[in-house]
């Protein structure tokens, strides 16, 4: 299944995407670094990575003409979608980093700063942390549920969904925050699977194995 997957990785100028493409390619899929929405044609899967500020991210998506085409292929055609780090945060209704910004609105909720009530907490959160899996998320298929998998995080903000049913994983840094979400064909991870060695590749393999509309 993975050999026929054409995974479009959205390049909107927010972060180094080569490591994501390399990880996808190592799993036998075809990674496509897309600098224009036209590259979404023929996609089997879509990944929205990203590092940086929420406002910059959503403004770059708008300036690049990505908003409507992404909505059409993800919420219209129901292609499997994965948001990574900032890419997960942009799914929210709004973000509060350096002001208030409208997000894509695919997942009702707000993106807020970590440790807002704990001034002693070191921000950004950088490093390896365990993720406690909730429910039966498809991205964690085959993972050992007796041990919380460990992934690499770099972030200062996190998504707070309005509906907890979309939460599939939590991490604790000072206090718990949402590490992964799943809503139909839409998936999001706050960590960087492309930098998380074998477990990160296993998660990406599960994503690529998602076949067609969910």
N, C-alpha and C positions, 0 to 999 in steps of 0.2 A: 504493500500500500504506500509506503513512504517513497518508493522510487518514482511514482507517478505524481507526487505532490509538487505543485508549483506554489511556493510560499513567497508571497509578496511582503517585503519589509518596507514600511513607509519611511522614506527619508525626507523629513521636514526640517532638517538642520539642527536637531536637538540630540547631540551625542554621537559617539563613534558606533556605527552600525556594523562594522566589519566583523566583530566578534560574534554578533548574532548570526550573520550570514555564514560564517565559518562553522558555527555549531550546527546550523540547519543542514549545510552541505555535508558535514561529517556523518549525518544520519541517513544519507542517501536521497534526500529531497533536493529540489532545485530552488536555491535562494535567488530572489530577484530584488535588488535594491532599487526601489522606485522613487524617482525624484518628481514624477508627475502622476496625477490620478489616472491617466490613460493606461498606466501599467497594471491597474487593477483588472483589466480585461484578461480573462483566462486564468485568473488566480483560483487556486483551490483552497488556500488558507491565507489569512492576513495577520501580520504582526505589527503592532504599533509600539516601538521601544521609546526610550527617551530618558534624558537626564536634564535637570535644570528646573526653572521656575514654571509654575502652572500658567501664569499669564503669558509668558513668552511662548509656551507650547501651544496654547489654544490660538494665539494670534498668528503663529506661523502656519498652523493648519488652515486657518481662514485665508491667509494671504496666498497660500499655495492652492487654494480651491479644493481642499480635501474634504470638507465637512459633508457636503451632499453626496459625493461619490462613495465615501466610506459608509454613510448611512444606507445607501442603496445596496451595497454588497453585503453588509453585515446584518442590518435589521430587515432589509428587503429580501435579499437572496439567501440569507441565513448561512453564509460561509463561516466556518470556524474562525474565530478571532481571538487573539491573545494580546493584551496590553501588558507591557513590562515597565515597572517602576513608574516614571512619569506617565507612560502610556496607559497604565491602570488608573492613575489619578484623574486623567483627563476624561474618563468615562463618567465622572460624577456630574451632578447638577451644577455644582459651583465649587470654586476653590478660594481659599482665603490667604494666599501667599502674596504679600505686598499689595493688599487691596482685595476686592471681591471680584471674581471673574466667573462668567458663565462657562460651564464645561459642555461636553457633548450631550449630557443628559440621558445617557443610555442606562445608567445605574443611579437611581434616586439617592442622593446623599451629598455630603460636603467633605472637602479635603481640608484638614486642619493640622496645625503644627503639633508635632510630638511633644509630650511633656509640658504642655502649656501650664499645668498646675505644679510643676516641679522644676524650679529654676536651677537646681543642682545637677540636672540631667545633662550629660554632654550631647550636644546636637551639632552636626548631624549624627545619626546612628550609622556607624560604619563597622562592618565585620560580619562574622558568621553567627547565626542564631538558629535555634530550633523552631520549627513550625508545627503547631498542634493541629492535626487534620480534623475537620468536622464534616460529618455526613459521608457521602460516597462520591467525591469529586472525580471526574474522569481524568483530570491531569495527574492524579495520584494513583491511578490504577497500577496494581502490582507492587506498590510500596509497602514496607513492613509497618503495619499500624501499631506494633508494640514499641517502636522507637520513633520519636519525632524526627523527621528528616531535617538536615541542617543546610541552610542556603546563605548566600552572600548578599548583604544589604548595604545600600548607600542612599540615605534619604533623611529629610528633615520633616516631611509631612506624610500623612496617611489618610486613606479614604475611610469615612464613617458612613456606611450605607444606612439609609432610612429603614430598609427592610432587612432584618438579619438573616432571612432565608437564603440570601445570596452569598453569605460568608461560608467559605470552605476551609479556611485556615487562619490561625491566629498566632502571633508572636508576642513575646513580652520583652519590652525594653522600658524599664521603669514601671510601666503599666501595659496591659494588653492592647494591641492594635491589630487591625485586619491585615493579614499577609496575602490572602488569596480570595478570589471571588469566582462564582460561576452563576450565570443566568442564561439558560438555554445554550445558544452557541457562543456566548460571550464569556471569555475567561480573562482574569487579570491576576498578576503576581507583583507584589511590591518589591521582591528581591530580583536579582539578576541570575536567571538560570544559565545563561551563557558563560557566567563566571563561577558557577557552582559545581564544577567537575562532574563526576559520574551521576549524581542525583539530578543535577540540572539538565544533563543530556537525557536522562530517563524521562523527566517531565516534558521536555521538548518532543521527545519521541512519542509520548502519549498524545500531545497536541497534534502532531503531524498525522497520527493514526486516526484522528477524528475524520469521518468520511461524510462529506456532503451536509445538507441541512439537518440540524439536530431536532 
